[in-house]
Amino acid sequence: MAVVLLSVLSWIYALFAALQLILCPVFLFVIAGRPAFRLIIAIFILQLIVLPFLLYIWWKNDKGDYIPFRARARAARRRNSSDVTREPSQEEEERRPLLGVNDGESNGESHGEPSGERTTGVRRRPTSGSLSGQARSERESAGVEEKGGRDGARRVIEEQSEKVTLIRFLLDRPLRTILISLTTLTNIVLFIIVMDYVYRPFLFHKNRDLTISRVGSITPDSVRMFIRAPPPHTHVRFEYFSEVNGKWLPGPEVNVTEENDYTASVKAQGLEADKMYRYRWVGVESEKSVFGKEEEEQFSFRTAPVEGKPTKFTFVFTSCVKPNFPYGVKDVRGFREIQKQENLAFVLFLGDLIYADSPTVYGTDVETYRWHYRWLYSMADFRNLFRKTPLFSIYDDHEVLNNWQYHERDPFPAAFRAFNDYAGLTNPHDDANQTAVFEFGFGDSAFFVMDTREFRDKETKTMLGAGQKERLKQWLIRGGVVAFRSVLHMVVTQCFAVNSTSTFKFLVTSVPFTQNWQWDQFDTWGGYMAVGGFLIS
């Protein structure tokens, strides 16, 4: 039974170790999902439970056959000492070479043999019947001593075997012990690396002193700006440099308070279309710059072209960003690549600006959600890109929780507030605290950005809700649609109308229009084909 149990535990432990060796690298370098993280924790705990039982049963099962080196040495000495003191046994006597001649033999006479007979030089073997009583007694005594020596050696082995510790047992089996030790050590190291990746940023990088500015939405005559400025800055002013006037002009002032995590958004108006501006932030009381001179030199933005003007421009749409992933990678390399685009007008971020549930959920309170944005905004690649590039953004599920839908309301208020603090309030609409849906134009192109999360209903298969659907319908009717093209997260339409200023219209969604996979279709438009049919028709 013990052998069977030992075999089963060995296979279970080997299976857990192999799974851990596969899962940890996948989690660290391929997909850092919460299910994988939970599985890694469960497997590691099971390994810790199985390993002691495996070693104990192995020790108990093999210890009966185990002869320590010292026990073997003592038994050998006991046998040697018994061999010295005893007389040869009858069997040994009979097997001894019989080539000697008796001392009493001479001239061919011995033991009453006739002198006339020639004797050989070979001594006859004594038989048991010819042994004297004294000889038999001596040999029996020697046999007892020999048996006693063997029994003593066996007792020594048994006593030493009972006293052997688990450590001594493992040390005398170096190969298997080394294999188990290396496997266990490797899994422990991998588990520590996983825990480091998951918890080190949240525990040790709070970024409460983060100071950052970025450009929000732009129009031909305005710009929305974001700032985070912790104490000592409490009241700041936005200023911009006009090349026409050749001087710094004052813009809006705003208070930054702990209530909003020291963030604020302002809208500067009265600007000229398609012009490059420099900007800065100044403390109202101190009249000193909030940022250093070197960083301020990188602060700039360009306003949008005149509405309806035929314009050739470049914009980037992207989504799903996780800082420092894969493990060991610094910053966000995707933002670094975006910076290489020439004449970039703006970036349209289509959801999952943060991953509040990956690799695990640290909490669903507003402060935890804000930490995720601070962690992202602290990345140098993010700051370098958006200190001079306008950002339009819409939330998706991971800003709340994976595959979140509106009927799961609990975390949404805190998540939506944090999203607005750091992203939503710099979008082009004034009612960002009430709705995430917005429209904007750029030259002769128009954009409609949908909220595909708040109004979902699986039973009625509604994704947009009645109000948003009607608003979208009116937006599409203006100008008329003559061409239709789907590009994953975006539908591009070519329009015509006498009173239309838009040649192209971009219908933007945070989830793919296409049905990309057979499972979990309700995460995309694949589960809401009735609404998708309305858009196409």
Helices and strands as residue ranges (DSSP letters): H 2-29, H 34-62, G 63-65, H 69-85, H 90-95, G 128-130, H 133-163, H 166-171, H 174-204, E 212-218, E 222-228, E 235-242, E 247-255, G 258-260, E 263-269, E 276-283, H 293-296, E 300-302, E 314-318, H 333-338, E 344-350, H 366-377, H 380-386, E 391-394, H 412-422, G 424-426, E 438-442, E 445-449, H 465-477, E 481-487, E 490-495, E 504-508, G 521-523, G 525-527, H 529-536
